[in-house]
Structures are given as structure tokens and as C-alpha cells.
Amino acid sequence: MEWFKIKSEKNHDLLVVNNFIHRVDRIRDKTEYYKCIQNCGGRAILKNLKNKTDVILSKPRCHPTHGVELANRGFRNKLKEELTQNPTKPVPKVFNEIRRSVITSGIEGATNSEVIDAIPVFTSIKSSGYRKKMKMIPPLPSKLSDLTIEGSEGNDNKIIIFGTEGFLKRLCNSEIIFMDSTFKSAPKLFLQIYTLHCFVMGVMVPMVYALLPNKSTNTYTRIPNETYGLFCGYIFK
């Protein structure tokens, strides 16, 4: 008698015996009692003996096996496992990779035709995929003082500056620097996005992006000072 265990959507144990799926009914000592997921009256008993584990089916089933259901559950479990291991990977990409994998390698307890029939469309599975992904990503800080950046102090006046080494060198060597800002696109916790531009072969190109917490005079003064002081070795005045 072939049997194995899988996980349900809520991470509970399911017992698969001869391709029939059973959920836990009760557990007594070392004996686990399961009932068919279709509530047909079918039961399975798993006995954890000293040297081995035996499974007994209490009665014949009056319906087809759960091959398609196994394939569907197997696909969803593989998707969740991959998102758990690689939470930064896009959900559509993970979906397509798992789809190709199960079509090629199959799923335990299901035939190839059952696997193909059971693979869901992306729109039916994307919500659960994104929920799983979000559970693996740390929550965003509620205030700037909670944002930890190496070398910075824990206050609400943090400025985050983005720029490549090449762009910063061009900016430092430019005779004229242009500045601009936008409030509409600023991410949560910041008031505005501030940019420093210079001409490159006659085209004005943004070289540095800075996230500002406010629009005070002191903050605007810090942008060129910190950018030039940190990356160029001199202070812009």
C-alpha cells in the first residue's frame, strides 16, 4: 500500500493512501485517524509501531482517486516553497518556473495528464502567491528613526542618497550643476525626491537621487555638502 504525507493550504498534515487524500480526524497515542476529504465515510489509520509505520484503509472508496487534486496541491506547495526560499523573485517568474518543472518532472501521486489538467492559471493563484511573498519580507519601518543605515544616527532627519561611482565622478567634474525635486513620487516616510543633474554630451542627465525628510533650509544645504564631502573630497559652497 503506497502512502505519503503532504501539507494543506493551512499547513496541516494530509495523508495520501493509494492516491486518496485524507485529513486528520483524531490522534490517540501513536495512532493517527484520518478521514477522506470528500466525506465519503472512508477512513485511514496510521499506526506508528516500534520498528515501522503501517497504514490501513478501513473501507473501499466509492469515487475516483484524487490525482488531479494531488497535482493541484503539489503545484501550490512547490510555489510556496520557492517563494519562501527566494522571496525577492517575482511571483510570475516563480509560477512559470514551477509550471515547467512539474510538467517535466511530474508530481507524486498524479499522472502526467492529471498534472497538466490541474495546473491553475496564474490569475487564480497570484493572490496567495503574493501573500506568501509578503510574509517573508520584513515590514517597513513606521518612522525614519526606525530605519537602520550603517553609520547613521537613529533620528528622523535621515537623507538617503543614491548614485553610482561613475555618475558621482561626472557630477564632481561638472562646471554647472542643476537641481530639481518632486513631492508626488516620494516614498513613504520621505517628503520629496531631490535630484542633481549635469550635462553629458549636451544632454542633461540625473546623476544623484536623494530622499529628503522635509524641505527645510538645513536639509537643502546638506545635500551638496554631504554628496561632495563624501564622494568628491571637497565641500560644495
N, C-alpha and C positions, 0 to 999 in steps of 0.2 A: 504494500500500500504506500503510495507516494504522498508525502505531506511536507509542508514548509510553512513558515510564518511570514506575513507581510504587515505593513503598518496602514492604518486607516487615515482618513483626512485629519483626524484629531489626534493622530499618533498613538492610537490604541492597537493592541495586538489582534491580528486576524489569522485564523488557522485555515490553511488551504489543504484539503484532503481530496485526492483524485480530481482536482480542478474544481471542487465545490468550496465556496468561501463560507466560513463560519465566524461569528463574533462571540466574545466571551459571555457566558451566561452566569457562571459562578466558579469559584475556586475553593477547593477543600483540601487542606494539607498539600500533598504532592499531586493531586489530581485536578485537572482543569476541564471544565464542562463548557462546550460550545454549542451554539445553535445556528442553523442555516440563516443567511442574511435575507432569504426570501420568506422566512417564517412558514416553511412548508411542514414543519414538525420534525425535520431531520436534525439529528444530533451527532456530535463527535466528542469523544472523550480522549484526553491526552493524559497518560499516566507516566509520571517521572519515576521510574524504578531505579534500583540501586546501580545497575550496570548498563541500562538502556532506557529509551523512551518509547512507549508504544502508543499507537493511536487506533481507536476503534470507532467505526461508524455504526450508529445504533439502528438505522433503517435505510432502505433504498430511497433515493430521491425521485420525485415524480416530475422533474423538469430537467432541461439541458444543463450542461456544465456551465461554469462561469468564465469561459475562456475570454470572451470579449471584455467582461468586467475586470478580469485579471490584467489584461493588456492595458486597459484604460488606467487602472490604479497604478500599474507598473510604470507607465509613462509619466504620470503625475509625480510619483515618488522620485523618479530619476531627475525630473525637472527641479524639484525642491532640493534634492541633494546637491545638484550642480550649482544652484543659486546660493546655497549655504556655503559651499566651498569657494565660490567666486562671486561675491555679492556685487562687485563693480562691473561685471559683464552685463551687457544689455539683454533684457528678457527675450526680445525677438531672436537674438543670436543664439541664446541658450536653447530656445524652443526648436529652432531649425537643426541645431547640432544633435539634440536628443532624438528628434524625429528621424534623421538619417541613421543614427546609431541603432535605434530599436528596429528599424526596417531591415538593417543589415544583420544585426546580431540576434534579434528576437527578444521575447520576454518569457521568463519561466512560467509554464502552465498554459501558454497560449500558442496557437498555431500561427503561421505567417499571415494567413488570410484574416484571422481574428485580430492580429496586431494592426494590420492595415485598416480594418473596419473600425478599430477602437481609437485610433489616434484622433484627438479632438482638433478642431480648428483653433487657431490662435486666439480669436476673439472670445472664445468660451473659457479660456484658461488664463488669459493675461491678468485678470484682476487678482487671482490667487497668487500668480507669479510675482506681481509687483508687491503684494502684501508680504510675501515671504522675503523678498529682497529688502523691503523697508525695515523688517525686524532685525536684519543683520547689519544695518547701517546705524552708527551711533547717532543719537538725537542731536539736533542743532542746539547750540547754547542760547539761552534766553536773553543774555546781555553780554556786552563786549568784555566785561571783566572775567567772564567765564571762558572766553576764547583764549586758549593757551598757545602762545607762539614763543619759540625758543629765543631767549634774550630780551623778551618784552616784560613789562610790568603788568600786574593784574588790575588794570583800570579801564575806564570807559572811553579813553581818548586814543585808542589804537588807530594807527593808519597802516593799511596793508598795501604794499607797492609790488606790482608785477612788471617784470621786464627781463629780456634776455641780455646776455653779456654783449652781444653784437649791437643790439639796439641802444644799450646804455652808452657804449663807446661812441656811436654816431651822435647821440644826444650831447655828450660831453664835448665833442669836437665841433658842434654846430655853432655858428655865429649868432643865429636867431632861433629862439625857442618860442613856440606858440602853446598856449594853454587853453583848455576848454573843459567844460563839465556838463554832466546831465544828472538830473534827480530822478527821472522816471524809471531808469533801468537799474537803479541801485538795489543790491540785495538786502534782505532783512538784516537789521542791526546797523546798517550804514545809511547815511543821508544822501550821499552822492558818489558818483564815479568821476574822478578827475583825471584828465589825460594831458600828457606833454607830447608835443609834436615837433618835427623838424622836416626840412626839405631833403629829399633823397632823389637825385637826378631830376629835379624840377617838380617832384610830386610830394605833397605834404603827407607824411606818414606818422601815425601814432606810435610812439616809442615806449612810453611808460603809462601804465594804468594804476591808479591809486583809489582805494576805497576810503572815503572820509566819514568820520562820525558826526561832523557838524560843519557849519560854514563860518566859523569864527576866523578873525584875522590871524590869530596864532596858528590855526591849522593850515591856512593857506601859506603862511611863512615856512612852516615845517616841511612842506612838500619839496621845494627845490633844495632846501638845506640838507634834508636827510638823503635825498636822491644823489645829489652831488657829493656830499660828505662821505657817503657810504661807498659809492661806486666809482667816483672820479678822483677822489683825493683832494678836492678843494671845495670851498663854500661858494655857492651862488649868492650874490648880493644884489 
